[in-house]
């Protein structure tokens, strides 16, 4: 059964964000979509700093999905250039803050320069003991489950005794991380868009109307306050819902 990784039950241990609305933010201002992505990077900085300072153990951000390859080539190329610039520019602060950087997704088709920067950044922060920042690039939830299934079967997982769910989850790209406790999507859409399908099975989902570039500290504060009010039952009924004679174990 999934449980929160947070030491404080009022806080999510693992927060995941679908950073939606960059392109629409730019179009509403008569700008190129690439300008929206650049402004979105500022919002990502704010998110990383906020959740790290509030003791969140893991933050996963959806930066480029497997479906985003279908966008115009110029936009995809601009995104890759932005990713390289962001990794190079943000690495010193991540090291200073003790944040560990990790990338998940199918990176094999990325430009060589980007692949190199990703590996260098992971190596440079591998020993950090603060929040784990997970950046999903070329990621899709179905891809993740499929690649895990292939590895699991190849290792004989289908025939092995024991906890099949745990051994399977160990083959996912997020191995070593707890399940998602709080999933946030900005931009007004209300879907999870093939993001962390296995890992977010019991996540509390918060939809925010604001486009990602305009999301700030007040929004992050509200996300934690909203989460603290949720009753996480994982399919069970809260104790208060039972009569005295129905309480399990009574």
BATOR-614737 format. One record per residue (C-alpha): residue number from 0; residue in three letters; x negated, y, z negated. Coordinates in nm, 2 decimals. Example, Ala and Ser with C-alpha at 12.3 -4.5 7.8 and 13.67 -1.06 7.14 Angstrom:
2
<atom 0,"Ala",<-1.23,-0.45,-0.78>>;
<atom 1,"Ser",<-1.37,-0.11,-0.71>>;
//
This chain:
250
<atom 0,"Unk",<0.00,0.00,0.00>>;
<atom 1,"Unk",<-0.14,0.34,0.09>>;
<atom 2,"Unk",<-0.24,0.57,-0.19>>;
<atom 3,"Unk",<-0.37,0.92,-0.21>>;
<atom 4,"Unk",<-0.74,0.97,-0.24>>;
<atom 5,"Unk",<-0.71,1.28,-0.45>>;
<atom 6,"Unk",<-0.82,1.28,-0.81>>;
<atom 7,"Unk",<-0.55,1.53,-0.89>>;
<atom 8,"Unk",<-0.21,1.39,-0.78>>;
<atom 9,"Unk",<-0.08,1.74,-0.71>>;
<atom 10,"Unk",<-0.35,1.78,-0.44>>;
<atom 11,"Unk",<-0.38,1.58,-0.11>>;
<atom 12,"Unk",<-0.70,1.39,-0.08>>;
<atom 13,"Unk",<-0.69,1.39,0.30>>;
<atom 14,"Unk",<-0.54,1.68,0.50>>;
<atom 15,"Unk",<-0.50,1.65,0.88>>;
<atom 16,"Unk",<-0.41,1.94,1.11>>;
<atom 17,"Unk",<-0.27,1.95,1.46>>;
<atom 18,"Unk",<-0.40,2.29,1.56>>;
<atom 19,"Unk",<-0.13,2.38,1.81>>;
<atom 20,"Unk",<-0.04,2.71,1.98>>;
<atom 21,"Unk",<-0.38,2.85,2.10>>;
<atom 22,"Unk",<-0.27,2.87,2.46>>;
<atom 23,"Unk",<0.07,3.01,2.39>>;
<atom 24,"Unk",<-0.09,3.27,2.15>>;
<atom 25,"Unk",<-0.31,3.39,2.44>>;
<atom 26,"Unk",<-0.03,3.39,2.70>>;
<atom 27,"Unk",<0.20,3.59,2.48>>;
<atom 28,"Unk",<-0.07,3.86,2.48>>;
<atom 29,"Unk",<-0.15,3.84,2.85>>;
<atom 30,"Unk",<-0.48,3.68,2.79>>;
<atom 31,"Unk",<-0.65,3.37,2.94>>;
<atom 32,"Unk",<-0.58,3.05,2.74>>;
<atom 33,"Unk",<-0.95,3.02,2.67>>;
<atom 34,"Unk",<-0.92,3.34,2.45>>;
<atom 35,"Unk",<-0.66,3.16,2.24>>;
<atom 36,"Unk",<-0.90,2.87,2.19>>;
<atom 37,"Unk",<-1.17,3.11,2.07>>;
<atom 38,"Unk",<-0.94,3.28,1.83>>;
<atom 39,"Unk",<-0.83,2.93,1.72>>;
<atom 40,"Unk",<-1.19,2.86,1.62>>;
<atom 41,"Unk",<-1.16,3.15,1.36>>;
<atom 42,"Unk",<-0.86,2.98,1.21>>;
<atom 43,"Unk",<-1.05,2.65,1.19>>;
<atom 44,"Unk",<-1.32,2.83,1.00>>;
<atom 45,"Unk",<-1.06,2.96,0.76>>;
<atom 46,"Unk",<-0.91,2.62,0.71>>;
<atom 47,"Unk",<-1.25,2.45,0.65>>;
<atom 48,"Unk",<-1.35,2.71,0.39>>;
<atom 49,"Unk",<-1.01,2.71,0.21>>;
<atom 50,"Unk",<-0.97,2.33,0.18>>;
<atom 51,"Unk",<-1.34,2.28,0.09>>;
<atom 52,"Unk",<-1.31,2.54,-0.19>>;
<atom 53,"Unk",<-0.99,2.38,-0.32>>;
<atom 54,"Unk",<-1.15,2.03,-0.36>>;
<atom 55,"Unk",<-0.99,1.85,-0.07>>;
<atom 56,"Unk",<-1.20,1.54,0.00>>;
<atom 57,"Unk",<-1.13,1.50,0.38>>;
<atom 58,"Unk",<-1.00,1.74,0.64>>;
<atom 59,"Unk",<-0.93,1.61,0.99>>;
<atom 60,"Unk",<-0.86,1.85,1.28>>;
<atom 61,"Unk",<-0.72,1.76,1.62>>;
<atom 62,"Unk",<-0.95,1.95,1.86>>;
<atom 63,"Unk",<-0.91,1.77,2.19>>;
<atom 64,"Unk",<-0.67,1.48,2.26>>;
<atom 65,"Unk",<-0.71,1.20,2.51>>;
<atom 66,"Unk",<-0.42,1.35,2.69>>;
<atom 67,"Unk",<-0.59,1.69,2.71>>;
<atom 68,"Unk",<-0.79,1.56,3.01>>;
<atom 69,"Unk",<-0.48,1.64,3.21>>;
<atom 70,"Unk",<-0.52,2.01,3.16>>;
<atom 71,"Unk",<-0.67,2.24,3.43>>;
<atom 72,"Unk",<-1.04,2.16,3.48>>;
<atom 73,"Unk",<-1.14,2.52,3.41>>;
<atom 74,"Unk",<-0.97,2.51,3.07>>;
<atom 75,"Unk",<-1.13,2.17,2.98>>;
<atom 76,"Unk",<-1.48,2.30,3.08>>;
<atom 77,"Unk",<-1.43,2.61,2.87>>;
<atom 78,"Unk",<-1.33,2.40,2.57>>;
<atom 79,"Unk",<-1.64,2.19,2.60>>;
<atom 80,"Unk",<-1.86,2.50,2.62>>;
<atom 81,"Unk",<-1.67,2.63,2.31>>;
<atom 82,"Unk",<-1.73,2.30,2.13>>;
<atom 83,"Unk",<-2.11,2.32,2.19>>;
<atom 84,"Unk",<-2.12,2.68,2.08>>;
<atom 85,"Unk",<-1.91,2.60,1.77>>;
<atom 86,"Unk",<-2.13,2.31,1.66>>;
<atom 87,"Unk",<-2.44,2.51,1.70>>;
<atom 88,"Unk",<-2.30,2.82,1.52>>;
<atom 89,"Unk",<-2.12,2.64,1.24>>;
<atom 90,"Unk",<-2.38,2.38,1.15>>;
<atom 91,"Unk",<-2.59,2.61,0.91>>;
<atom 92,"Unk",<-2.28,2.70,0.70>>;
<atom 93,"Unk",<-2.17,2.33,0.69>>;
<atom 94,"Unk",<-2.51,2.23,0.56>>;
<atom 95,"Unk",<-2.51,2.52,0.31>>;
<atom 96,"Unk",<-2.17,2.43,0.18>>;
<atom 97,"Unk",<-2.25,2.06,0.16>>;
<atom 98,"Unk",<-1.98,1.96,0.41>>;
<atom 99,"Unk",<-2.03,1.64,0.60>>;
<atom 100,"Unk",<-1.93,1.65,0.97>>;
<atom 101,"Unk",<-1.80,1.35,1.15>>;
<atom 102,"Unk",<-1.65,1.31,1.50>>;
<atom 103,"Unk",<-1.39,1.06,1.61>>;
<atom 104,"Unk",<-1.27,0.98,1.95>>;
<atom 105,"Unk",<-1.40,0.84,2.28>>;
<atom 106,"Unk",<-1.70,1.07,2.34>>;
<atom 107,"Unk",<-1.86,0.86,2.62>>;
<atom 108,"Unk",<-1.71,1.08,2.90>>;
<atom 109,"Unk",<-1.82,1.41,2.74>>;
<atom 110,"Unk",<-2.10,1.62,2.89>>;
<atom 111,"Unk",<-2.44,1.50,2.77>>;
<atom 112,"Unk",<-2.52,1.83,2.60>>;
<atom 113,"Unk",<-2.20,1.80,2.39>>;
<atom 114,"Unk",<-2.27,1.44,2.30>>;
<atom 115,"Unk",<-2.62,1.53,2.19>>;
<atom 116,"Unk",<-2.50,1.82,1.97>>;
<atom 117,"Unk",<-2.24,1.60,1.81>>;
<atom 118,"Unk",<-2.49,1.34,1.71>>;
<atom 119,"Unk",<-2.74,1.60,1.58>>;
<atom 120,"Unk",<-2.47,1.76,1.37>>;
<atom 121,"Unk",<-2.36,1.43,1.22>>;
<atom 122,"Unk",<-2.72,1.34,1.14>>;
<atom 123,"Unk",<-2.79,1.68,0.99>>;
<atom 124,"Unk",<-2.49,1.66,0.75>>;
<atom 125,"Unk",<-2.49,1.29,0.68>>;
<atom 126,"Unk",<-2.63,1.33,0.33>>;
<atom 127,"Unk",<-2.39,1.60,0.22>>;
<atom 128,"Unk",<-2.16,1.51,-0.06>>;
<atom 129,"Unk",<-1.89,1.78,-0.03>>;
<atom 130,"Unk",<-1.57,1.76,0.18>>;
<atom 131,"Unk",<-1.58,1.54,0.49>>;
<atom 132,"Unk",<-1.48,1.74,0.80>>;
<atom 133,"Unk",<-1.36,1.51,1.07>>;
<atom 134,"Unk",<-1.32,1.66,1.42>>;
<atom 135,"Unk",<-1.11,1.45,1.66>>;
<atom 136,"Unk",<-1.24,1.50,2.02>>;
<atom 137,"Unk",<-1.11,1.28,2.30>>;
<atom 138,"Unk",<-0.90,1.12,2.04>>;
<atom 139,"Unk",<-0.57,0.94,2.07>>;
<atom 140,"Unk",<-0.39,0.73,1.80>>;
<atom 141,"Unk",<-0.31,0.45,2.05>>;
<atom 142,"Unk",<-0.67,0.44,2.17>>;
<atom 143,"Unk",<-0.79,0.42,1.81>>;
<atom 144,"Unk",<-0.56,0.12,1.73>>;
<atom 145,"Unk",<-0.64,-0.05,2.06>>;
<atom 146,"Unk",<-1.02,-0.02,2.01>>;
<atom 147,"Unk",<-0.99,-0.14,1.65>>;
<atom 148,"Unk",<-0.78,-0.44,1.76>>;
<atom 149,"Unk",<-1.04,-0.54,2.01>>;
<atom 150,"Unk",<-1.32,-0.53,1.75>>;
<atom 151,"Unk",<-1.11,-0.70,1.49>>;
<atom 152,"Unk",<-1.02,-0.99,1.72>>;
<atom 153,"Unk",<-1.38,-1.02,1.84>>;
<atom 154,"Unk",<-1.49,-1.06,1.47>>;
<atom 155,"Unk",<-1.23,-1.32,1.41>>;
<atom 156,"Unk",<-1.00,-1.10,1.21>>;
<atom 157,"Unk",<-0.69,-1.27,1.35>>;
<atom 158,"Unk",<-0.79,-1.60,1.20>>;
<atom 159,"Unk",<-0.95,-1.48,0.88>>;
<atom 160,"Unk",<-0.79,-1.52,0.54>>;
<atom 161,"Unk",<-0.74,-1.22,0.30>>;
<atom 162,"Unk",<-0.60,-0.88,0.35>>;
<atom 163,"Unk",<-0.56,-0.84,0.73>>;
<atom 164,"Unk",<-0.44,-0.49,0.70>>;
<atom 165,"Unk",<-0.75,-0.37,0.52>>;
<atom 166,"Unk",<-0.99,-0.56,0.75>>;
<atom 167,"Unk",<-0.81,-0.42,1.05>>;
<atom 168,"Unk",<-0.82,-0.06,0.91>>;
<atom 169,"Unk",<-1.19,-0.09,0.87>>;
<atom 170,"Unk",<-1.23,-0.11,1.25>>;
<atom 171,"Unk",<-1.05,0.22,1.30>>;
<atom 172,"Unk",<-1.26,0.53,1.38>>;
<atom 173,"Unk",<-1.17,0.67,1.04>>;
<atom 174,"Unk",<-1.32,0.38,0.85>>;
<atom 175,"Unk",<-1.43,0.48,0.50>>;
<atom 176,"Unk",<-1.17,0.75,0.47>>;
<atom 177,"Unk",<-0.85,0.73,0.28>>;
<atom 178,"Unk",<-0.51,0.76,0.46>>;
<atom 179,"Unk",<-0.38,1.10,0.54>>;
<atom 180,"Unk",<-0.18,1.25,0.26>>;
<atom 181,"Unk",<-0.07,1.58,0.42>>;
<atom 182,"Unk",<-0.03,1.63,0.80>>;
<atom 183,"Unk",<0.02,1.98,0.92>>;
<atom 184,"Unk",<0.13,2.09,1.27>>;
<atom 185,"Unk",<0.13,2.45,1.37>>;
<atom 186,"Unk",<0.29,2.62,1.67>>;
<atom 187,"Unk",<0.65,2.53,1.62>>;
<atom 188,"Unk",<0.65,2.19,1.78>>;
<atom 189,"Unk",<0.78,1.90,1.57>>;
<atom 190,"Unk",<0.60,1.58,1.68>>;
<atom 191,"Unk",<0.27,1.41,1.59>>;
<atom 192,"Unk",<0.15,1.38,1.95>>;
<atom 193,"Unk",<-0.04,1.05,1.92>>;
<atom 194,"Unk",<-0.25,1.17,1.63>>;
<atom 195,"Unk",<-0.37,0.93,1.35>>;
<atom 196,"Unk",<-0.08,0.70,1.40>>;
<atom 197,"Unk",<-0.20,0.43,1.16>>;
<atom 198,"Unk",<-0.36,0.67,0.91>>;
<atom 199,"Unk",<-0.06,0.90,0.88>>;
<atom 200,"Unk",<0.19,0.62,0.83>>;
<atom 201,"Unk",<0.29,0.77,0.49>>;
<atom 202,"Unk",<0.18,1.12,0.52>>;
<atom 203,"Unk",<0.39,1.42,0.42>>;
<atom 204,"Unk",<0.44,1.62,0.74>>;
<atom 205,"Unk",<0.46,2.00,0.73>>;
<atom 206,"Unk",<0.56,2.18,1.05>>;
<atom 207,"Unk",<0.46,2.55,1.07>>;
<atom 208,"Unk",<0.61,2.79,1.33>>;
<atom 209,"Unk",<0.30,3.01,1.34>>;
<atom 210,"Unk",<0.06,2.97,1.63>>;
<atom 211,"Unk",<-0.28,2.83,1.51>>;
<atom 212,"Unk",<-0.49,3.15,1.57>>;
<atom 213,"Unk",<-0.26,3.34,1.33>>;
<atom 214,"Unk",<-0.26,3.08,1.05>>;
<atom 215,"Unk",<-0.44,3.20,0.74>>;
<atom 216,"Unk",<-0.51,3.15,0.38>>;
<atom 217,"Unk",<-0.15,3.22,0.27>>;
<atom 218,"Unk",<-0.03,2.94,0.50>>;
<atom 219,"Unk",<-0.29,2.70,0.35>>;
<atom 220,"Unk",<-0.19,2.80,0.00>>;
<atom 221,"Unk",<0.18,2.73,0.09>>;
<atom 222,"Unk",<0.08,2.39,0.23>>;
<atom 223,"Unk",<-0.07,2.28,-0.10>>;
<atom 224,"Unk",<0.22,2.42,-0.30>>;
<atom 225,"Unk",<0.47,2.24,-0.07>>;
<atom 226,"Unk",<0.28,1.92,-0.10>>;
<atom 227,"Unk",<0.27,1.94,-0.48>>;
<atom 228,"Unk",<0.65,1.94,-0.48>>;
<atom 229,"Unk",<0.68,1.63,-0.28>>;
<atom 230,"Unk",<0.78,1.29,-0.43>>;
<atom 231,"Unk",<0.56,1.03,-0.27>>;
<atom 232,"Unk",<0.74,0.70,-0.31>>;
<atom 233,"Unk",<0.58,0.49,-0.03>>;
<atom 234,"Unk",<0.91,0.32,0.05>>;
<atom 235,"Unk",<1.01,0.27,-0.31>>;
<atom 236,"Unk",<1.28,0.46,-0.50>>;
<atom 237,"Unk",<1.18,0.71,-0.77>>;
<atom 238,"Unk",<1.21,0.59,-1.13>>;
<atom 239,"Unk",<1.48,0.85,-1.20>>;
<atom 240,"Unk",<1.71,0.69,-0.93>>;
<atom 241,"Unk",<1.75,0.37,-1.13>>;
<atom 242,"Unk",<2.00,0.31,-1.40>>;
<atom 243,"Unk",<1.86,0.18,-1.73>>;
<atom 244,"Unk",<1.94,-0.18,-1.64>>;
<atom 245,"Unk",<1.79,-0.15,-1.29>>;
<atom 246,"Unk",<1.44,-0.01,-1.36>>;
<atom 247,"Unk",<1.19,-0.26,-1.22>>;
<atom 248,"Unk",<1.02,-0.46,-1.49>>;
<atom 249,"Unk",<1.26,-0.35,-1.76>>;
//
